[in-house]
Amino acid sequence: MVTYILYLVTTFLVLGCGFVFGFLRKVNEWMYLRKLGEKRHFLPPGDMGLPWAGKMLSFLWAFRSSDPDSMISSFISRYGRTGIYKTLLFGKPTVIVCAPETCIRALADEKDFKLGYPETTQELIGRFHDVSNAKHKRLRRLTAAPITGSESLSRYIDIVQEVITASLDEWASLDRPIEFFTEIKKAAFKVVMHVFLGSEETDDAFAEKLSLLYTDVNQGLNALGLNFPGSSFYRARKAKKELEKIIHKLVDRRISMREKNDAVDRTMDLLDLLIAEEDEDGSKLDKEEIADILHLYLLASHESTAYAMMWVMICLHENPKTLEKAREEQVQMLKRRDPTKKGLSIQEIKQMSYLSKVIDEMLRRVNIAAALYREANTDVTMNGYIIPKGWKVLASLRAVHMDPENHIEPKEFNPSRWENQRSKAGAFIPFGAGSRFCPGNEFAKLEIFILLHHFLLNYELERSNPKCPVVYFPAPKPKDNFQARIKRVV
């Protein structure tokens, strides 16, 4: 009898909770859709979730679980392959686009869409988020020029090789494993500091201090806006304020140097270019704008390249045949090199066709940047549905790259797929699309090529925890930061 009563109580509780949650979801949807009038009938299918929370818990749960694709997979199974779904994320009505054509439209159409990152992200990024498209294009041309194209990249080969080879030698000399992600992040940031701030600001202690602060900021970029001591967002805001002080001092010092002509014999770095920049009317950027741009570039380049360098090593380690094929390409290239010549050249890097496929496959499979954000400037019609003006748009790069309709056996790491596969437009977008396409992608690849070249020819690694689980938030990495021992090949 007692068991039966408990069964009834449990059943009623489950049914009651189901009814309450269902009712709250309907209320939440009504709250956002009632303002749209007839347009609400043409919205994409989807689930607005619970009041205030929306589907945020499902979104976070997916990326904190072992299946980051679970949320979008549930939309596809419930509503079909529309490539576009409505929901509520970061407290805002949002449309998720997850097909090649919808992602490309959202990312490349500057007339109908603008940047639309969550408010917490905008606060941590800085004011550069809000510049007009015209000003963005002008500044992009300026800031991308030093790190784009063969001639520009060739200037940095020596410094990248110097940092990478010194790091590999140091790690190999240790009689213990290292956290590869932690160490390669230091090396990558040292290179970035040299490019953006010049050799004067590449002191190891100073670079490490900035790196730690940027780590805190990165941890808060996609966090909930819970601003209390101990929260990710609180630490990120605190780090951002500290970075603002440091960067403003750097800008002031450099301006003072230029006014005194102390910088005449220096090689121009990004900071110099920003200070010297003038528009058509002769107007210069103010100190706040220069500091914001510098902050954004240091933030964007701080960890992303380190993630890529770590993951390409993991992918090779987990695929011995791919590793040997990549190594053989480097051995053959070395045999063709003039014995009087030392170090890599841009021409040699361009000949690394298989290694290029390895890097592209890593980018597709890992999805370091899982999504990009936009906002509708006006009511936009897409795939027969309406995205209302002011609604946020989440372009899921991961969903595109992991869709079997775009890539056969998407969970397999297979660089050879790039030999014959003709990807449909928008099926491979690891760096985004449109005028906001990542300006540092060529430089990041240069660093990866140089790391792999020297590692494949001279080193091997022994992973400490081969079955270490992967965490996907805020970006994918093994829980142990890829702990491994680097050994020099005798």
N, C-alpha and C positions, 0 to 999 in steps of 0.2 A: 504493500500500500504506500509506504514512504517513498519507495523507488518510483512508483507511478506518479505521485504528487511532484517529486523533483523533476521528472520527465516533463510533466505538464508546465511547471513553472519555467523550466529552461526553454521549452518550445515557445511559450508566450513571450518570454524575454527576447528571444531571437527574432520572432515575428515583429514584436514591438519595435525593436531597434531598427529592423529593416524598414518598417513603415516610417519611422521618424527620419531616418537618413534619406529615404526616398522623397519624403515630403520636403525636407530642407533643401534637397537638390533642386526640386521643382521651384521652390520659392526663390532660390538663388538665381536660377535661369530667368525667371520672370522679372527679377529686379533689374537685370541687365538688358533683357530683350524688349521690355515694355516701352523703352524710350525710342526704339528703332522704327516703330510703326510697321508698315507693310514690308519693310526691308528684312524684318526678322524671319519671314518665310523663305528667304533666299540665302540664309546663313549656311555655312558648312555644317555637316553633322558633327556631333561631339557631345562632351559632357562638361558642364560648367562646375561640377563638384559642389562642395558645401559652401555656405555663406562665409565670406572673408578668406577662408583657407583655399577655396577652389580645389584644384587638383595638385596643389603644391606638395602635399605629403606623398602622393603617388609619384610625382616627378623626382623628389629627393630620394624616396625609397628605391626607385629604379636605379639611380646612380650610386646609391650606397649598398646595393645588392650585387650579386654576381651576374645579374642580367639587366644591363642598362637599357636594353631595347624593350623591356616589358611594357612600359606605358604606351608607347606608340603601337606595339604589337597588339595590345588590347583594343586600341581604337580601330585598327585595321580589321580585327576579327569581329568587332561589334558593328562597324559601320561600312565595311567594305574598303576597297582600294581607291579612295577618292583623291588621295594625295594632299588633302587639306581638311583640317578638323578644328572645331572651336573648343575652347576651354578657358580656364581662369588660372593664371600663373602670376606669381609676385604681386598679387592683389589687383591685377589688371586683366580685362577681357582680352584673350589672346587667340590668334589663329596659328596652328602649327602647320607648316608646309613641309612635306617630306618626300616629294617626287622631284626628279631632275628639273622638269619644266617649271614647276611652281617655285622651287628654290631659286633658280636662275632669275625668274621674273622678280621675285621679292628682293633679291640682292643687287640686281643690275639696273632696275627701273628707278632712276633717281627722281623722276617726275612724280610718281605715285607713292614712293616710299622714302623715308629718311631713317637715320639711325634711331633705334628704339630700345636701348638697353634698360634693364631694371633701374629704378631710381638709386638703389644702393650702389650698383655698378657705376652709374654716372658720377656719383659723388666721389668715388675712389679714382675714377679715370681723370676727372678734371674738366675744365671748360672747353677743351679742344673737341669734345663730343658734339658741341652745339654750333661749330663754325659752319658757314654756308658752303654749299657744294662748290661754288666758284673759288672761294678762299681755300677750301680743302684741296682742290685740284692744284692750285698754285703751290701750296705748301708741300703737297705730296711730290710734285715734280722736283722741288728743291731738296727735300729730305731723302727721297729715294735715289736720286742721282749718284751719290757717293757709294751706294751698295747695290747698284744694278748695272748689268752689262759686263762683258768680258774685261774691258779696259779698266773699269772701276774696281772690279773684284780682284784683278791681278795685283793691285796695290796692297791688298791685305793678306795675300797668301803667306808671306814670310811671317807676319805676326801670328797668324792662326797656327802655322806649323810650329813656330817657336813655343807657343803656349801648350799645344796638344802634345808635342814630343816630350817636353819637360814634364808634363803631367803623367804621361804613360811611364816614363822612366822612374818618376817618384813612386807611383803606385806599385810598379814591379819590384822596387827595392824593398818594399815593406814585406815582412814575413807574416802577413795577416790579410784577411779580407778587408775590403773597403765598401762603403755604401756608394756604389757607382753613381747613382743619381745626385747625391750630395756633392761628390767630388767633381763630376763633369759640369755641374751647375756653376761651381766656382770658376772653372776654366772658361766656360762659355761667357760668363759675366765679365771676366777679365778682358776678353776679346772685345765685347760690346763697349766696355768703358773706354778702351783705346780708340775705337771707331768714333764714338759719340763725343768723348771728352778729351781725347788726345793722351799722349804718354805721360803728361804731368799729373794726371789724376788717377793713375793706375796702381797706386800704392796698395799692396795686398790687404793691409788692415782696413783701409778706407773702403776698398771694394767689397770686402767681406761684411762690413757694417751695412753698406747699402743693400747688399744681397739679402741679408737677414730681414731688413725692413721691407724689401719688396716681396719676400716670401710671405710675410704677414698680410700685406695688401692683397696678394694673389689669393690667399686663403679666404678672403672676405668678398671677393668679386661676385660670387653667385650665392652668397649666404643670405639667410633671412635678415631683415633689418632690425635685429634684436640688439639694441645698443646698451648692453650692461656689462660690467667687468667680467672677463672670462670668455665672452662670446667672440666668435670669429670676426663679426662686423666691428665690434668695439676695438679689438686689437688692430684691425685693418685701418680704422679711422685714426687711431693713435699713431700708427706707423706712417700714414699719409701726411699727417701734420709735421712729423719729424723730418720726413723727406722734403717737404715744402721748404723748410728752413735751410736744409743742406743745399738743395738745388738753387734756391735764391742766392745763397752765398757764392755758389759756383758762377752763376750768371753775373753777379756784381763784380766778382774778381776778374772774370774774363773781359767784361766791358771796360773795366779800369785798365787792364793790360793793353787793350786795343787803343784806348785813348792816349796812352803813354807811348804807343808804338813798340811795346815790349813783345808783341806777337808777330812782328814782321817776318821773322825767319822761320816761323812755325808752319807745319803742314796744316792746311785748313781742315778742321773736323766739323762735325754736325753743329756743335754749339757756335763755332765761328760763322758758319753759313747762316744760321738763324739770326745772329746779331747783325750781320751785314745785309740781310734781305730787305729789299724795298719793292713796293708795288708800283703800278704804273704812275701813280701820283707822287711817288717819292716818299710815301709813308713807310715807316719802319714798324716792326713788331715791338710791342711794349714788353717790359720785363716779365709781366704776368703771363703773357702769351708764350714767350720763349720758354719760361719755366714749365708751363703746362705741356707744351709739345715735347720737351725733353723728358719730362716725367712719363708721358704716355709711351714714348719710344723705349725708354728703359724698362717700363713695366711690361710692355708687350713682348719685348725680346728677352726678358730676364729668364723665364723658365721654359718657354715653348721650345727653344732649340735644345735645351738640356733634356726635355722629355723625348724629343725625336732622336737624339744621340743615344739615349739609354735604350729606347725601344728597338732601334735598328740593331743594337748589339744583342738584345734579348732574342729578337727574331732569328738572327743568324745562329746564335747558340742553340736554339731549339730546332733548327733545321740544318743538320750537318751537311747534307748534299748541297744546299744553297751556299753554305759557308765555304765549302771547298771550291765550288764554281766561282764564287766571288774572289777567293784568294788566288785562284789560277789566273783570273783576268789581271790581277795586280802583278803577279809574277811575270806574265808575258809582257806586260807594259814596261816593267823594269828592265827586261832583256832588250827591249827596243830603245831604251833611253841611252843617249850619249854618255859614256862613262865619265866624261869630264864635267857633266852637269849634275848639280845637287838639288834636291827638292823638287816638288811638283810644279807644274805649270798649268795654266788654264787650258791649253791645248790638250794636255794629257787627261785632265778631268773630263773634257768633252768626249774623250774616247772611251770612257768607262760606261759602256752601254748597259752591261748587266748590272753593275752597281746602281745605275740610275733606276733600273726597274725594281731593284731591291728597295730602294728608298721610297719610290712611289707606292709600292705594295705595302710597305710599313705604314705610310701615311693613310692609305685607304683602310687598312685593317685595324689600326689602333685608334684613329680619330681623336687626336690630341685636343682639337677644338671640336666639340660635339655639336655645337649650334652657334648661330649668329642671330642677332636681333635687329628688327626693323619696326617702323610704325607707319601706318597708312596715312598719307597726307590728305586723301580724299576717299570717297567710296570707290573701292576697286573691285572689278569683276574678274574672277579667276576660276577657271574650270567650271564655269556656270554658277558659281557662288559669289556672294558679296562679302567683302571684308570692309566693315564700316570704318569711316574716318575716325582716327584716334585710337583704333584697336592696335595692339601690339602684334607683331608677327615673329614667330620663332622658326627660323630655317634650320631644320635638322640635317646637318651634313652627315651625321652618323647613320641616320635612317636611309639616306641615299646610298651610302657606301656599303651598307650591310643588307641591301635588298637583293634577293636572288634574281629579280627581274632585271637588275642593272649589272650584276656581277655573279657569274656562275660560282656556286659553292663559296659564298662570301666569307665564311668563317675560316676558310683555308688560307694559309699564307703561301701564295704561289706567284713569285715574281714573273714566271714565264707567261702568265695570263696577259701581260702587256706586250708580248711579241706579236700576237695575232688578233687580240681582242680590239674591236673598234667600239669604244665607249660612246653611247649616245650623249648628245650635248647635255652637260650638267651632271653627268653620272660620276665625275671625279672632280670634286671641288674642295680639297683640303685647305686651301688658302682663301676661300670665299670667291666672289665674283664681282664684276663691275669696277667702278673707279675706286672702291674701297678694298679691292684685292690686296692681300698682305704685301706691303712694299718690301719686306725683308726676306721674302721666300728664297731668292737666289743666294743671298748671303748665308742663310741658314743651311741651305743645301751644300754650299761651299765648305762650311765647317764640318758637316757630316762626311762628305767625300774625303776630306783630309784626315779626319779621325779614322775612318775605315781603312784608308790606304796604309797608314802607318801601323795600325793594329793588325791587319791581316798579314802584313809582311814580317812583323817582328814580335807579335805577342799572341797569347791565348788566355782564356779565362776559365776559372773553375767556380761555378756558382755554388753558393753556400746552401741555399734553400730552393732547389729546383721546382718544388711544388708550392711555393709561396703564393697565397691568394692575391688577386689583383683588386685594388680599390679604384673606383671610377670617378670619385668626387674629390676635389673639383676637376681633376684630370686623371686619366688612367696611369697607375703605377703599382708595382708590387708593394705589399705592405712593408717589406724590409728595405725598400729603396734600392732594390737590385744589389744585394750584398754578394760580392764576388771577389775572388783573388785574381789579380792580374799577374801573369808570368811571362817573362821574356823567353822567346823561342831560341834555343841554342843552335 
